[in-house]
Amino acid sequence: MINLGIVLKFIILRFVRYFYNIRVFDWRAYIGIALLGFVRSVEASPFNMLIYRALRFTITIIFYLAFTFSINNCFDIKCDAHKEAKIKRNPIAAGHITFREGLILSLCMAFTGLILSYLWFDENCFLIYLMMLLLGGAYSAPPLRLKSVPLMDLLSHSLFFGALLYLYGLLSNGGINLQEASLVASISLYSIILELRNHLEDYEVDLNSETRTTVCYMGYGRSRRLLRNLIIVHYILLTAISYPSGNLSSSLILALTILAASKILSLRFKHLVRLTDLYTCIMYLLISLPMISPLLNLR
């Protein structure tokens, strides 16, 4: 006779393992990029309709992010096995679930998200979603495995976790005009910065597993200098973009304060990086306030 308690415990445990495999706690920046595109295309509409569109959009983004992080775990087993902190975020490398389970889970997430995108949004959204899935898969999975191709790892990441993610948000809730599109370059650059940071943190692990990222190709020192220069360009670009929305003075003050503090106080590089995250969030919020403010008046 089947023990229902044992079966239930098994199901709950598998669910917990699958939940850890999609790495929800690593989604923060990418959820933000997607939502930024969505809220910047808000149009006058009934509140219940806006909530309905927002829920559909969020569901498709959840399936997309679940796929990209899960498929990454599937093909990063060799890399993650070299570092305890990485093993904790990869149940496949830890042996808690099999590669086959992880792969099936990934494909199910991708297929479900793609179908929902087709049913809920227009053909442009569907095509962008499909492009994101293909690039996200090609980044992690062989034979392409763009993660191991210097420069292509950064370029592909800037698209499937940057520009395309933002554009999907825009198209899911309206259309594109020059003002919204002006942020694409900034978001792509910020996505590259996020990727470089991750690869710098994983430098030794990637070297040991023979994963030839841009950082491994260039070397740690040169890559760190590249990241610092890209952060400065990011400050300049985001400050310039803030001008049409009337936030130039605020942007300049924030940027100069952070850069001055990093110089005067000799902040550690990781602290400058965190301050850059804070600056980016504040500026995207300020730039988007004219689009977000109608939400406060919806009934």
ChimeraX commands (.cxc) that place a marker at each C-alpha (Angstrom):
marker #1 position 0.00,0.00,0.00 radius 0.5
marker #1 position 1.27,3.45,-0.98 radius 0.5
marker #1 position 2.15,5.69,1.94 radius 0.5
marker #1 position 0.59,9.06,1.06 radius 0.5
marker #1 position 2.81,10.86,3.57 radius 0.5
marker #1 position 5.97,9.62,1.86 radius 0.5
marker #1 position 4.60,10.48,-1.58 radius 0.5
marker #1 position 3.61,13.96,-0.44 radius 0.5
marker #1 position 7.02,14.52,1.14 radius 0.5
marker #1 position 8.72,13.40,-2.09 radius 0.5
marker #1 position 6.60,15.77,-4.21 radius 0.5
marker #1 position 7.28,18.73,-1.91 radius 0.5
marker #1 position 11.01,17.99,-1.89 radius 0.5
marker #1 position 11.13,17.81,-5.68 radius 0.5
marker #1 position 9.23,21.08,-5.92 radius 0.5
marker #1 position 11.74,22.72,-3.57 radius 0.5
marker #1 position 14.66,21.38,-5.67 radius 0.5
marker #1 position 13.06,22.63,-8.87 radius 0.5
marker #1 position 12.43,26.02,-7.26 radius 0.5
marker #1 position 16.09,26.34,-6.32 radius 0.5
marker #1 position 17.10,25.30,-9.83 radius 0.5
marker #1 position 15.36,28.28,-11.43 radius 0.5
marker #1 position 17.26,30.65,-9.05 radius 0.5
marker #1 position 14.49,33.14,-8.36 radius 0.5
marker #1 position 16.73,35.19,-6.07 radius 0.5
marker #1 position 19.01,36.03,-9.02 radius 0.5
marker #1 position 16.20,37.59,-11.07 radius 0.5
marker #1 position 16.14,41.06,-9.48 radius 0.5
marker #1 position 17.93,43.11,-12.12 radius 0.5
marker #1 position 16.22,41.38,-15.04 radius 0.5
marker #1 position 12.74,41.65,-13.58 radius 0.5
marker #1 position 13.50,45.35,-13.18 radius 0.5
marker #1 position 14.58,45.75,-16.82 radius 0.5
marker #1 position 11.43,44.03,-18.07 radius 0.5
marker #1 position 9.12,46.05,-15.80 radius 0.5
marker #1 position 10.88,49.26,-16.80 radius 0.5
marker #1 position 9.83,48.65,-20.40 radius 0.5
marker #1 position 6.30,47.73,-19.35 radius 0.5
marker #1 position 5.64,50.80,-17.20 radius 0.5
marker #1 position 7.19,53.19,-19.73 radius 0.5
marker #1 position 4.51,52.25,-22.24 radius 0.5
marker #1 position 1.54,52.66,-19.90 radius 0.5
marker #1 position -1.41,54.25,-21.67 radius 0.5
marker #1 position -4.67,55.64,-20.35 radius 0.5
marker #1 position -6.84,52.62,-19.65 radius 0.5
marker #1 position -9.10,51.25,-16.87 radius 0.5
marker #1 position -7.23,50.10,-13.79 radius 0.5
marker #1 position -8.54,46.53,-14.01 radius 0.5
marker #1 position -7.37,46.26,-17.63 radius 0.5
marker #1 position -3.90,47.48,-16.68 radius 0.5
marker #1 position -3.68,44.93,-13.85 radius 0.5
marker #1 position -4.82,42.20,-16.26 radius 0.5
marker #1 position -2.09,43.10,-18.77 radius 0.5
marker #1 position 0.51,43.38,-16.00 radius 0.5
marker #1 position -0.32,39.90,-14.67 radius 0.5
marker #1 position -0.07,38.31,-18.12 radius 0.5
marker #1 position 3.21,40.09,-18.78 radius 0.5
marker #1 position 4.67,39.07,-15.41 radius 0.5
marker #1 position 3.71,35.42,-15.92 radius 0.5
marker #1 position 5.49,35.24,-19.28 radius 0.5
marker #1 position 8.59,36.92,-17.79 radius 0.5
marker #1 position 8.61,34.42,-14.90 radius 0.5
marker #1 position 8.62,31.48,-17.34 radius 0.5
marker #1 position 11.35,33.14,-19.41 radius 0.5
marker #1 position 13.67,33.81,-16.47 radius 0.5
marker #1 position 12.98,30.35,-15.06 radius 0.5
marker #1 position 14.07,28.84,-18.39 radius 0.5
marker #1 position 17.27,30.88,-18.78 radius 0.5
marker #1 position 18.54,30.23,-15.26 radius 0.5
marker #1 position 17.52,26.57,-15.30 radius 0.5
marker #1 position 19.17,25.85,-18.67 radius 0.5
marker #1 position 22.28,27.63,-17.41 radius 0.5
marker #1 position 22.41,25.31,-14.42 radius 0.5
marker #1 position 22.10,22.30,-16.72 radius 0.5
marker #1 position 25.23,23.13,-18.69 radius 0.5
marker #1 position 27.24,24.78,-15.90 radius 0.5
marker #1 position 27.60,21.60,-13.86 radius 0.5
marker #1 position 31.33,21.38,-14.57 radius 0.5
marker #1 position 31.86,25.05,-13.66 radius 0.5
marker #1 position 29.73,25.09,-10.52 radius 0.5
marker #1 position 31.26,21.91,-9.12 radius 0.5
marker #1 position 34.47,23.85,-8.39 radius 0.5
marker #1 position 32.92,26.34,-5.98 radius 0.5
marker #1 position 30.81,25.64,-2.90 radius 0.5
marker #1 position 28.74,28.82,-3.25 radius 0.5
marker #1 position 27.88,27.89,-6.84 radius 0.5
marker #1 position 26.90,24.32,-5.92 radius 0.5
marker #1 position 24.36,25.68,-3.43 radius 0.5
marker #1 position 22.61,27.49,-6.31 radius 0.5
marker #1 position 22.77,24.51,-8.66 radius 0.5
marker #1 position 20.85,21.43,-7.49 radius 0.5
marker #1 position 22.01,19.56,-10.59 radius 0.5
marker #1 position 25.70,20.06,-9.76 radius 0.5
marker #1 position 24.91,19.12,-6.14 radius 0.5
marker #1 position 23.28,15.88,-7.30 radius 0.5
marker #1 position 19.83,16.70,-5.91 radius 0.5
marker #1 position 18.16,16.48,-9.32 radius 0.5
marker #1 position 19.36,14.87,-12.54 radius 0.5
marker #1 position 20.52,16.62,-15.68 radius 0.5
marker #1 position 17.54,15.14,-17.51 radius 0.5
marker #1 position 15.10,16.55,-14.95 radius 0.5
marker #1 position 16.71,19.98,-15.22 radius 0.5
marker #1 position 16.60,19.90,-19.01 radius 0.5
marker #1 position 12.95,18.81,-19.12 radius 0.5
marker #1 position 12.06,21.50,-16.57 radius 0.5
marker #1 position 13.85,24.12,-18.67 radius 0.5
marker #1 position 12.14,23.13,-21.91 radius 0.5
marker #1 position 8.72,23.03,-20.24 radius 0.5
marker #1 position 9.23,26.56,-18.92 radius 0.5
marker #1 position 10.32,27.80,-22.34 radius 0.5
marker #1 position 7.45,26.12,-24.18 radius 0.5
marker #1 position 4.82,27.35,-21.70 radius 0.5
marker #1 position 6.08,30.93,-21.81 radius 0.5
marker #1 position 6.21,30.91,-25.60 radius 0.5
marker #1 position 2.65,29.60,-25.94 radius 0.5
marker #1 position 1.33,32.17,-23.46 radius 0.5
marker #1 position 3.16,34.95,-25.27 radius 0.5
marker #1 position 1.56,33.83,-28.54 radius 0.5
marker #1 position -1.92,33.67,-27.00 radius 0.5
marker #1 position -1.77,36.91,-24.99 radius 0.5
marker #1 position 0.26,39.32,-27.11 radius 0.5
marker #1 position 0.77,40.26,-30.76 radius 0.5
marker #1 position 3.19,38.73,-33.23 radius 0.5
marker #1 position 5.93,41.29,-32.46 radius 0.5
marker #1 position 5.97,40.30,-28.79 radius 0.5
marker #1 position 5.93,36.65,-29.74 radius 0.5
marker #1 position 8.92,37.04,-32.07 radius 0.5
marker #1 position 10.93,38.96,-29.47 radius 0.5
marker #1 position 10.09,36.34,-26.85 radius 0.5
marker #1 position 11.21,33.61,-29.25 radius 0.5
marker #1 position 14.46,35.47,-29.95 radius 0.5
marker #1 position 15.11,35.80,-26.21 radius 0.5
marker #1 position 14.55,32.07,-25.69 radius 0.5
marker #1 position 16.86,31.14,-28.57 radius 0.5
marker #1 position 19.62,33.47,-27.43 radius 0.5
marker #1 position 19.21,32.49,-23.78 radius 0.5
marker #1 position 19.47,28.83,-24.75 radius 0.5
marker #1 position 22.41,29.39,-27.12 radius 0.5
marker #1 position 24.24,31.27,-24.37 radius 0.5
marker #1 position 24.31,28.19,-22.11 radius 0.5
marker #1 position 23.83,25.11,-24.27 radius 0.5
marker #1 position 26.18,23.54,-26.83 radius 0.5
marker #1 position 27.00,23.48,-29.64 radius 0.5
marker #1 position 27.03,27.30,-29.63 radius 0.5
marker #1 position 27.40,27.90,-25.87 radius 0.5
marker #1 position 28.03,31.62,-26.37 radius 0.5
marker #1 position 29.09,31.89,-22.74 radius 0.5
marker #1 position 32.38,30.30,-23.79 radius 0.5
marker #1 position 32.94,32.57,-26.80 radius 0.5
marker #1 position 34.82,35.77,-25.88 radius 0.5
marker #1 position 32.88,38.98,-26.64 radius 0.5
marker #1 position 29.87,36.98,-27.82 radius 0.5
marker #1 position 29.09,36.21,-24.19 radius 0.5
marker #1 position 28.79,39.94,-23.50 radius 0.5
marker #1 position 26.94,40.75,-26.73 radius 0.5
marker #1 position 24.37,37.98,-26.37 radius 0.5
marker #1 position 23.80,38.85,-22.70 radius 0.5
marker #1 position 23.20,42.50,-23.65 radius 0.5
marker #1 position 20.39,41.30,-25.91 radius 0.5
marker #1 position 18.51,38.48,-24.16 radius 0.5
marker #1 position 19.02,39.98,-20.69 radius 0.5
marker #1 position 19.02,43.60,-21.82 radius 0.5
marker #1 position 17.68,45.25,-24.96 radius 0.5
marker #1 position 15.23,42.53,-26.00 radius 0.5
marker #1 position 13.90,42.13,-22.47 radius 0.5
marker #1 position 13.23,45.87,-22.31 radius 0.5
marker #1 position 11.63,45.93,-25.77 radius 0.5
marker #1 position 9.40,43.00,-24.84 radius 0.5
marker #1 position 8.14,45.05,-21.91 radius 0.5
marker #1 position 7.45,48.02,-24.16 radius 0.5
marker #1 position 5.59,46.02,-26.79 radius 0.5
marker #1 position 3.59,44.05,-24.23 radius 0.5
marker #1 position 1.88,47.20,-23.04 radius 0.5
marker #1 position 1.90,49.52,-26.03 radius 0.5
marker #1 position 4.41,50.63,-28.63 radius 0.5
marker #1 position 7.84,52.12,-29.16 radius 0.5
marker #1 position 8.82,55.71,-29.81 radius 0.5
marker #1 position 12.18,57.47,-29.87 radius 0.5
marker #1 position 12.07,58.47,-26.22 radius 0.5
marker #1 position 11.61,54.91,-24.99 radius 0.5
marker #1 position 14.02,53.48,-27.53 radius 0.5
marker #1 position 16.73,55.86,-26.30 radius 0.5
marker #1 position 17.09,53.74,-23.18 radius 0.5
marker #1 position 17.94,50.60,-25.15 radius 0.5
marker #1 position 21.64,51.51,-25.41 radius 0.5
marker #1 position 21.84,52.27,-21.69 radius 0.5
marker #1 position 20.14,49.02,-20.71 radius 0.5
marker #1 position 22.34,47.00,-23.07 radius 0.5
marker #1 position 25.44,48.56,-21.56 radius 0.5
marker #1 position 24.20,47.93,-18.03 radius 0.5
marker #1 position 23.52,44.29,-18.94 radius 0.5
marker #1 position 27.13,43.97,-20.15 radius 0.5
marker #1 position 28.31,45.48,-16.85 radius 0.5
marker #1 position 26.27,42.89,-14.93 radius 0.5
marker #1 position 27.73,40.09,-17.02 radius 0.5
marker #1 position 31.31,41.29,-16.60 radius 0.5
marker #1 position 30.81,41.49,-12.85 radius 0.5
marker #1 position 29.52,37.91,-12.74 radius 0.5
marker #1 position 32.42,36.62,-14.81 radius 0.5
marker #1 position 34.97,38.47,-12.68 radius 0.5
marker #1 position 33.50,36.79,-9.61 radius 0.5
marker #1 position 33.66,33.40,-11.36 radius 0.5
marker #1 position 37.10,33.96,-12.92 radius 0.5
marker #1 position 38.95,31.13,-11.16 radius 0.5
marker #1 position 36.01,28.76,-11.50 radius 0.5
marker #1 position 35.75,29.42,-15.23 radius 0.5
marker #1 position 39.50,28.97,-15.67 radius 0.5
marker #1 position 39.45,25.62,-13.87 radius 0.5
marker #1 position 36.50,24.39,-15.95 radius 0.5
marker #1 position 38.01,25.74,-19.20 radius 0.5
marker #1 position 35.05,28.06,-19.80 radius 0.5
marker #1 position 36.58,30.68,-22.10 radius 0.5
marker #1 position 34.67,33.83,-21.15 radius 0.5
marker #1 position 35.76,37.32,-22.16 radius 0.5
marker #1 position 37.30,37.75,-18.71 radius 0.5
marker #1 position 39.32,34.55,-19.08 radius 0.5
marker #1 position 40.44,35.66,-22.55 radius 0.5
marker #1 position 41.45,39.18,-21.51 radius 0.5
marker #1 position 42.74,38.36,-18.04 radius 0.5
marker #1 position 41.46,39.51,-14.67 radius 0.5
marker #1 position 43.29,42.83,-14.50 radius 0.5
marker #1 position 42.36,44.04,-17.98 radius 0.5
marker #1 position 38.77,42.91,-17.53 radius 0.5
marker #1 position 38.49,44.80,-14.27 radius 0.5
marker #1 position 39.78,47.97,-15.94 radius 0.5
marker #1 position 37.31,47.41,-18.77 radius 0.5
marker #1 position 34.48,47.13,-16.25 radius 0.5
marker #1 position 35.55,50.34,-14.54 radius 0.5
marker #1 position 35.62,52.19,-17.88 radius 0.5
marker #1 position 32.21,50.82,-18.86 radius 0.5
marker #1 position 30.79,52.01,-15.54 radius 0.5
marker #1 position 32.06,55.53,-16.29 radius 0.5
marker #1 position 30.53,55.40,-19.79 radius 0.5
marker #1 position 27.31,54.17,-18.19 radius 0.5
marker #1 position 27.24,57.20,-15.88 radius 0.5
marker #1 position 27.81,59.57,-18.80 radius 0.5
marker #1 position 25.20,57.92,-21.03 radius 0.5
marker #1 position 22.53,57.73,-18.34 radius 0.5
marker #1 position 23.19,61.34,-17.35 radius 0.5
marker #1 position 22.73,62.43,-20.97 radius 0.5
marker #1 position 19.52,60.44,-21.32 radius 0.5
marker #1 position 18.11,62.13,-18.24 radius 0.5
marker #1 position 18.22,65.56,-19.92 radius 0.5
marker #1 position 14.93,65.35,-21.91 radius 0.5
marker #1 position 13.02,64.33,-18.78 radius 0.5
marker #1 position 14.35,67.33,-16.84 radius 0.5
marker #1 position 16.49,65.26,-14.46 radius 0.5
marker #1 position 19.92,66.34,-15.69 radius 0.5
marker #1 position 20.85,68.23,-12.51 radius 0.5
marker #1 position 19.77,65.35,-10.27 radius 0.5
marker #1 position 21.69,62.89,-12.39 radius 0.5
marker #1 position 24.85,64.99,-12.37 radius 0.5
marker #1 position 24.70,65.47,-8.61 radius 0.5
marker #1 position 24.24,61.75,-7.97 radius 0.5
marker #1 position 26.93,60.71,-10.43 radius 0.5
marker #1 position 29.49,63.22,-9.20 radius 0.5
marker #1 position 28.73,62.39,-5.56 radius 0.5
marker #1 position 29.28,58.67,-6.09 radius 0.5
marker #1 position 32.43,59.12,-8.18 radius 0.5
marker #1 position 33.84,61.68,-5.74 radius 0.5
marker #1 position 33.08,59.45,-2.75 radius 0.5
marker #1 position 34.77,56.51,-4.43 radius 0.5
marker #1 position 37.87,58.62,-4.98 radius 0.5
marker #1 position 38.01,60.53,-1.69 radius 0.5
marker #1 position 37.04,57.60,0.53 radius 0.5
marker #1 position 38.96,55.09,-1.60 radius 0.5
marker #1 position 35.93,52.83,-1.66 radius 0.5
marker #1 position 36.47,49.22,-2.56 radius 0.5
marker #1 position 35.60,48.35,-6.11 radius 0.5
marker #1 position 32.67,46.19,-5.03 radius 0.5
marker #1 position 31.23,49.17,-3.12 radius 0.5
marker #1 position 31.47,51.35,-6.22 radius 0.5
marker #1 position 29.66,48.63,-8.13 radius 0.5
marker #1 position 26.84,48.54,-5.57 radius 0.5
marker #1 position 26.57,52.33,-5.63 radius 0.5
marker #1 position 26.34,52.10,-9.42 radius 0.5
marker #1 position 23.38,49.75,-9.04 radius 0.5
marker #1 position 21.72,52.25,-6.72 radius 0.5
marker #1 position 22.42,55.16,-9.08 radius 0.5
marker #1 position 21.03,53.19,-12.03 radius 0.5
marker #1 position 17.81,52.31,-10.22 radius 0.5
marker #1 position 17.26,55.90,-9.06 radius 0.5
marker #1 position 17.90,57.38,-12.51 radius 0.5
marker #1 position 15.67,54.89,-14.33 radius 0.5
marker #1 position 12.95,55.72,-11.82 radius 0.5
marker #1 position 13.37,59.49,-12.25 radius 0.5
marker #1 position 13.48,59.23,-16.04 radius 0.5
marker #1 position 10.32,57.12,-16.03 radius 0.5
marker #1 position 8.32,59.23,-13.56 radius 0.5
marker #1 position 6.34,61.01,-16.34 radius 0.5
marker #1 position 5.18,57.59,-17.57 radius 0.5
marker #1 position 4.60,56.12,-14.09 radius 0.5
marker #1 position 2.67,59.08,-12.66 radius 0.5
marker #1 position -0.56,58.27,-14.57 radius 0.5
marker #1 position -0.68,55.00,-12.62 radius 0.5
marker #1 position -1.14,56.96,-9.41 radius 0.5
marker #1 position -4.31,58.54,-10.77 radius 0.5
marker #1 position -5.94,55.34,-12.01 radius 0.5
marker #1 position -9.15,54.25,-10.36 radius 0.5
marker link #1:1,2 radius 0.2
marker link #1:2,3 radius 0.2
marker link #1:3,4 radius 0.2
marker link #1:4,5 radius 0.2
marker link #1:5,6 radius 0.2
marker link #1:6,7 radius 0.2
marker link #1:7,8 radius 0.2
marker link #1:8,9 radius 0.2
marker link #1:9,10 radius 0.2
marker link #1:10,11 radius 0.2
marker link #1:11,12 radius 0.2
marker link #1:12,13 radius 0.2
marker link #1:13,14 radius 0.2
marker link #1:14,15 radius 0.2
marker link #1:15,16 radius 0.2
marker link #1:16,17 radius 0.2
marker link #1:17,18 radius 0.2
marker link #1:18,19 radius 0.2
marker link #1:19,20 radius 0.2
marker link #1:20,21 radius 0.2
marker link #1:21,22 radius 0.2
marker link #1:22,23 radius 0.2
marker link #1:23,24 radius 0.2
marker link #1:24,25 radius 0.2
marker link #1:25,26 radius 0.2
marker link #1:26,27 radius 0.2
marker link #1:27,28 radius 0.2
marker link #1:28,29 radius 0.2
marker link #1:29,30 radius 0.2
marker link #1:30,31 radius 0.2
marker link #1:31,32 radius 0.2
marker link #1:32,33 radius 0.2
marker link #1:33,34 radius 0.2
marker link #1:34,35 radius 0.2
marker link #1:35,36 radius 0.2
marker link #1:36,37 radius 0.2
marker link #1:37,38 radius 0.2
marker link #1:38,39 radius 0.2
marker link #1:39,40 radius 0.2
marker link #1:40,41 radius 0.2
marker link #1:41,42 radius 0.2
marker link #1:42,43 radius 0.2
marker link #1:43,44 radius 0.2
marker link #1:44,45 radius 0.2
marker link #1:45,46 radius 0.2
marker link #1:46,47 radius 0.2
marker link #1:47,48 radius 0.2
marker link #1:48,49 radius 0.2
marker link #1:49,50 radius 0.2
marker link #1:50,51 radius 0.2
marker link #1:51,52 radius 0.2
marker link #1:52,53 radius 0.2
marker link #1:53,54 radius 0.2
marker link #1:54,55 radius 0.2
marker link #1:55,56 radius 0.2
marker link #1:56,57 radius 0.2
marker link #1:57,58 radius 0.2
marker link #1:58,59 radius 0.2
marker link #1:59,60 radius 0.2
marker link #1:60,61 radius 0.2
marker link #1:61,62 radius 0.2
marker link #1:62,63 radius 0.2
marker link #1:63,64 radius 0.2
marker link #1:64,65 radius 0.2
marker link #1:65,66 radius 0.2
marker link #1:66,67 radius 0.2
marker link #1:67,68 radius 0.2
marker link #1:68,69 radius 0.2
marker link #1:69,70 radius 0.2
marker link #1:70,71 radius 0.2
marker link #1:71,72 radius 0.2
marker link #1:72,73 radius 0.2
marker link #1:73,74 radius 0.2
marker link #1:74,75 radius 0.2
marker link #1:75,76 radius 0.2
marker link #1:76,77 radius 0.2
marker link #1:77,78 radius 0.2
marker link #1:78,79 radius 0.2
marker link #1:79,80 radius 0.2
marker link #1:80,81 radius 0.2
marker link #1:81,82 radius 0.2
marker link #1:82,83 radius 0.2
marker link #1:83,84 radius 0.2
marker link #1:84,85 radius 0.2
marker link #1:85,86 radius 0.2
marker link #1:86,87 radius 0.2
marker link #1:87,88 radius 0.2
marker link #1:88,89 radius 0.2
marker link #1:89,90 radius 0.2
marker link #1:90,91 radius 0.2
marker link #1:91,92 radius 0.2
marker link #1:92,93 radius 0.2
marker link #1:93,94 radius 0.2
marker link #1:94,95 radius 0.2
marker link #1:95,96 radius 0.2
marker link #1:96,97 radius 0.2
marker link #1:97,98 radius 0.2
marker link #1:98,99 radius 0.2
marker link #1:99,100 radius 0.2
marker link #1:100,101 radius 0.2
marker link #1:101,102 radius 0.2
marker link #1:102,103 radius 0.2
marker link #1:103,104 radius 0.2
marker link #1:104,105 radius 0.2
marker link #1:105,106 radius 0.2
marker link #1:106,107 radius 0.2
marker link #1:107,108 radius 0.2
marker link #1:108,109 radius 0.2
marker link #1:109,110 radius 0.2
marker link #1:110,111 radius 0.2
marker link #1:111,112 radius 0.2
marker link #1:112,113 radius 0.2
marker link #1:113,114 radius 0.2
marker link #1:114,115 radius 0.2
marker link #1:115,116 radius 0.2
marker link #1:116,117 radius 0.2
marker link #1:117,118 radius 0.2
marker link #1:118,119 radius 0.2
marker link #1:119,120 radius 0.2
marker link #1:120,121 radius 0.2
marker link #1:121,122 radius 0.2
marker link #1:122,123 radius 0.2
marker link #1:123,124 radius 0.2
marker link #1:124,125 radius 0.2
marker link #1:125,126 radius 0.2
marker link #1:126,127 radius 0.2
marker link #1:127,128 radius 0.2
marker link #1:128,129 radius 0.2
marker link #1:129,130 radius 0.2
marker link #1:130,131 radius 0.2
marker link #1:131,132 radius 0.2
marker link #1:132,133 radius 0.2
marker link #1:133,134 radius 0.2
marker link #1:134,135 radius 0.2
marker link #1:135,136 radius 0.2
marker link #1:136,137 radius 0.2
marker link #1:137,138 radius 0.2
marker link #1:138,139 radius 0.2
marker link #1:139,140 radius 0.2
marker link #1:140,141 radius 0.2
marker link #1:141,142 radius 0.2
marker link #1:142,143 radius 0.2
marker link #1:143,144 radius 0.2
marker link #1:144,145 radius 0.2
marker link #1:145,146 radius 0.2
marker link #1:146,147 radius 0.2
marker link #1:147,148 radius 0.2
marker link #1:148,149 radius 0.2
marker link #1:149,150 radius 0.2
marker link #1:150,151 radius 0.2
marker link #1:151,152 radius 0.2
marker link #1:152,153 radius 0.2
marker link #1:153,154 radius 0.2
marker link #1:154,155 radius 0.2
marker link #1:155,156 radius 0.2
marker link #1:156,157 radius 0.2
marker link #1:157,158 radius 0.2
marker link #1:158,159 radius 0.2
marker link #1:159,160 radius 0.2
marker link #1:160,161 radius 0.2
marker link #1:161,162 radius 0.2
marker link #1:162,163 radius 0.2
marker link #1:163,164 radius 0.2
marker link #1:164,165 radius 0.2
marker link #1:165,166 radius 0.2
marker link #1:166,167 radius 0.2
marker link #1:167,168 radius 0.2
marker link #1:168,169 radius 0.2
marker link #1:169,170 radius 0.2
marker link #1:170,171 radius 0.2
marker link #1:171,172 radius 0.2
marker link #1:172,173 radius 0.2
marker link #1:173,174 radius 0.2
marker link #1:174,175 radius 0.2
marker link #1:175,176 radius 0.2
marker link #1:176,177 radius 0.2
marker link #1:177,178 radius 0.2
marker link #1:178,179 radius 0.2
marker link #1:179,180 radius 0.2
marker link #1:180,181 radius 0.2
marker link #1:181,182 radius 0.2
marker link #1:182,183 radius 0.2
marker link #1:183,184 radius 0.2
marker link #1:184,185 radius 0.2
marker link #1:185,186 radius 0.2
marker link #1:186,187 radius 0.2
marker link #1:187,188 radius 0.2
marker link #1:188,189 radius 0.2
marker link #1:189,190 radius 0.2
marker link #1:190,191 radius 0.2
marker link #1:191,192 radius 0.2
marker link #1:192,193 radius 0.2
marker link #1:193,194 radius 0.2
marker link #1:194,195 radius 0.2
marker link #1:195,196 radius 0.2
marker link #1:196,197 radius 0.2
marker link #1:197,198 radius 0.2
marker link #1:198,199 radius 0.2
marker link #1:199,200 radius 0.2
marker link #1:200,201 radius 0.2
marker link #1:201,202 radius 0.2
marker link #1:202,203 radius 0.2
marker link #1:203,204 radius 0.2
marker link #1:204,205 radius 0.2
marker link #1:205,206 radius 0.2
marker link #1:206,207 radius 0.2
marker link #1:207,208 radius 0.2
marker link #1:208,209 radius 0.2
marker link #1:209,210 radius 0.2
marker link #1:210,211 radius 0.2
marker link #1:211,212 radius 0.2
marker link #1:212,213 radius 0.2
marker link #1:213,214 radius 0.2
marker link #1:214,215 radius 0.2
marker link #1:215,216 radius 0.2
marker link #1:216,217 radius 0.2
marker link #1:217,218 radius 0.2
marker link #1:218,219 radius 0.2
marker link #1:219,220 radius 0.2
marker link #1:220,221 radius 0.2
marker link #1:221,222 radius 0.2
marker link #1:222,223 radius 0.2
marker link #1:223,224 radius 0.2
marker link #1:224,225 radius 0.2
marker link #1:225,226 radius 0.2
marker link #1:226,227 radius 0.2
marker link #1:227,228 radius 0.2
marker link #1:228,229 radius 0.2
marker link #1:229,230 radius 0.2
marker link #1:230,231 radius 0.2
marker link #1:231,232 radius 0.2
marker link #1:232,233 radius 0.2
marker link #1:233,234 radius 0.2
marker link #1:234,235 radius 0.2
marker link #1:235,236 radius 0.2
marker link #1:236,237 radius 0.2
marker link #1:237,238 radius 0.2
marker link #1:238,239 radius 0.2
marker link #1:239,240 radius 0.2
marker link #1:240,241 radius 0.2
marker link #1:241,242 radius 0.2
marker link #1:242,243 radius 0.2
marker link #1:243,244 radius 0.2
marker link #1:244,245 radius 0.2
marker link #1:245,246 radius 0.2
marker link #1:246,247 radius 0.2
marker link #1:247,248 radius 0.2
marker link #1:248,249 radius 0.2
marker link #1:249,250 radius 0.2
marker link #1:250,251 radius 0.2
marker link #1:251,252 radius 0.2
marker link #1:252,253 radius 0.2
marker link #1:253,254 radius 0.2
marker link #1:254,255 radius 0.2
marker link #1:255,256 radius 0.2
marker link #1:256,257 radius 0.2
marker link #1:257,258 radius 0.2
marker link #1:258,259 radius 0.2
marker link #1:259,260 radius 0.2
marker link #1:260,261 radius 0.2
marker link #1:261,262 radius 0.2
marker link #1:262,263 radius 0.2
marker link #1:263,264 radius 0.2
marker link #1:264,265 radius 0.2
marker link #1:265,266 radius 0.2
marker link #1:266,267 radius 0.2
marker link #1:267,268 radius 0.2
marker link #1:268,269 radius 0.2
marker link #1:269,270 radius 0.2
marker link #1:270,271 radius 0.2
marker link #1:271,272 radius 0.2
marker link #1:272,273 radius 0.2
marker link #1:273,274 radius 0.2
marker link #1:274,275 radius 0.2
marker link #1:275,276 radius 0.2
marker link #1:276,277 radius 0.2
marker link #1:277,278 radius 0.2
marker link #1:278,279 radius 0.2
marker link #1:279,280 radius 0.2
marker link #1:280,281 radius 0.2
marker link #1:281,282 radius 0.2
marker link #1:282,283 radius 0.2
marker link #1:283,284 radius 0.2
marker link #1:284,285 radius 0.2
marker link #1:285,286 radius 0.2
marker link #1:286,287 radius 0.2
marker link #1:287,288 radius 0.2
marker link #1:288,289 radius 0.2
marker link #1:289,290 radius 0.2
marker link #1:290,291 radius 0.2
marker link #1:291,292 radius 0.2
marker link #1:292,293 radius 0.2
marker link #1:293,294 radius 0.2
marker link #1:294,295 radius 0.2
marker link #1:295,296 radius 0.2
marker link #1:296,297 radius 0.2
marker link #1:297,298 radius 0.2
marker link #1:298,299 radius 0.2
view
